[in-house]
Amino acid sequence: MASPPDTSKTIKLERYNSYIRRLHLTKLLHSSSKLFFRATILIALVLILFFTLNHPPLSDHPPHISTHKHALLSSSLFSSSFSVGGAAWEKQVRHSATPRRPNGFTILVTGAAGFVGSHCSLALKKRGDGVLGLDNFNDYYDPSLKRSRQKLLQKHQIFIVEGDLNDAPLLTKLFDVVPFTHVLHLAAQAGVRYAMQNPQSYVASNIAGFVNLLEVCKSVNPQPSIVWASSSSVYGLNTEVPFSESDRTDQPASLYAATKKAGEEIAHTYNHIYGLSLTGLRFFTVYGPWGRPDMAYFFFTKDILQGKSIDVYKTQDDREVARDFTYIDDVVKGCLGALDTAEKSTGSGGKKKGPAQLRVYNLGNTSPVPVGRLVSILENLLNTKAKKHVIRMPRNGDVPFTHANVSLAYRDFAYKPSTDLAAGLRKFVKWYVSYYGIQPRVKKETGLTIVHPDESS
C-alpha cells in the first residue's frame, strides 16, 4: 500500500508566504501612516503660512475706538479675509450693485442694516438702482433686529458686506470692484444719551469713520456723489423756530450733536479741497416699522404692553417736551430726492477740477407733537392705559423741542411729508405686534391685524 504524500513542506511554505504577506502589509501600513502624517503636517504649515500672510495681526489693523469689541473684531476679520478678493464674493458684490433700469445709479449704502438704511436700500432696489450695503452689525441695540432687516434685504437681492467704516482696505476693495456713482452714508453711532456712557464710539464712527469714507471717495475715479445723514440735533440750544438751515448750529447740547456738526464741517472741507459733491440731511426724529428700539415710541410701546411705567419728560420750566416726528416713508422720499438731484463730483485722482455741489437740508414733518400726545395715541392703539411717570428732563443732552422748516427741500426736490403721527404709529404698532408675535388687546377699528414681519411698512 502506497504511503500518503508528504505535505509538511507545502504547509510550511504556505505559512512562510503568509508571514511574508503580513510583514509587507505591516510595512505598507506603517509607511502609509508616516506619509499621511507628513502630508497633514505639510498642509497645516501651508494653511498657517497662508493665513499669516493674508490676515495681519490685530495690532496692525487700524484701531477701532469702541466698546463693541466683538462686533468690530469680527468685522475686521471678515474684511481682511476678503482684502485679496474672492471670485464668489466679488460676483455677489457686483450682482447686488448692478442697476436694473436704464441710467440707474450704483449706490453704496452704509448702515444698510439700520432703520433708515434698510428702508432706503429697499426703495432704491425696487426702482431699479444697484445697491450694495455695508454694516458692522454692532450691539448698540439688539443685533438680531439688524439681522432680520438683512434677511429682508437678501430676499430683494441686496447684499450687505459686513465690515467697518474705519477699515480702509475694505472700502478701497469695494470701490475697486464696483464703480459707485453715489454713496448714501447712513452709518453712524446714534443716540443722544448713550454718548454720556461711551463717548469714544461717537468719535470713532461719526468722525473717524466719516473721514475714512471721504478719503477713499476722494481718491477713486470717478468720484461718487455723496448724500449723508446729519441730524436735527445740530441745532442744539437754538431757540429760533421752526429750525431753518440758515440758523446757527454752533451750540450743540450733546456729544452726538457735536459729532454731527463736526461732520458738516468735515464735508465742507472735502468739498472745498477735493471737489466731492456732498449733501447733508438733517433728520428729525424718524419713526416707523423696523425702527430703532432706543427711540421713545418704540420702548414706550414695549413698556405699555408689559405693564411697566414710562418716563414722560417735561422741561425745567414745566413745559411739555415736543418732537417733530417724521415717518420713515417721508424720510426715504427725501433721501431719494437728494440722490436724484445730487450733481457729480468734480475731482479726479484726489484733485479738484472745479467747484462742487455742497448742500444741507432739513427732513422733518413740520408739525411738532408733545410727547404726551404720542403716549395717548399709543394708549388708544394698544387699548392699554400707560403708567406715566412725569419727570423733569435730565441734563443729558436732549433738547426740549424740535421743529423743521422744510421749504428748502421742497424747493429743490419736492420734499413734502404726508404722514401724520397717528397714521404712522398705527403702521408701526401693526408691524411691532407682528414682528414680536404679540396679541395685544387692541380695538377692532385700529385695524391691527397680524401681518407677516417681512412687510416693510
Disulfide bonds with the S-S distance in Angstrom:
none
